[in-house]
Amino acid sequence: MPEYVAELLEAIHGATPSLREMSEERSRLRPGPGKWCPRDVIGHLIDSASTRDSWTFVSIDERLRLRPRHNLDELAWKPLPRDQPATLDYFMSDYVAHLKHHLAQIGIGLD
């Protein structure tokens, strides 16, 4: 099993009790002007983990015509140099790091 799978499960299981115990008031508390409250952070993590692309309904020929070169190197939380392969393993590890970063941002430490 890849290490990121264990890390993702650990992050989810480690953060869930703290998130469930968080009061409504605390969940809406912004650490400063223009900063995200815990509700914003969790919403962002949910959005970034789900896909909202309408590419599912576009034919392969149309996809290739519209996007001759992928931009996967730009989509990651920590972008990848264009000359390195954008693998699923990279994106999974990157997402787990992204998740941990934001959980720490709202005071949920996992380490």
ABEGO torsion letter per residue (X at the ends): XBAAAAAAAAAAAAAAAAAAABBAAAAABBABBGBBBAAAAAAAAAAAABBABAAAABBAAAAAAABABBAAAAABABBBBAABBBBAAAAAAAAAAAAAAAAAAAGBBAX
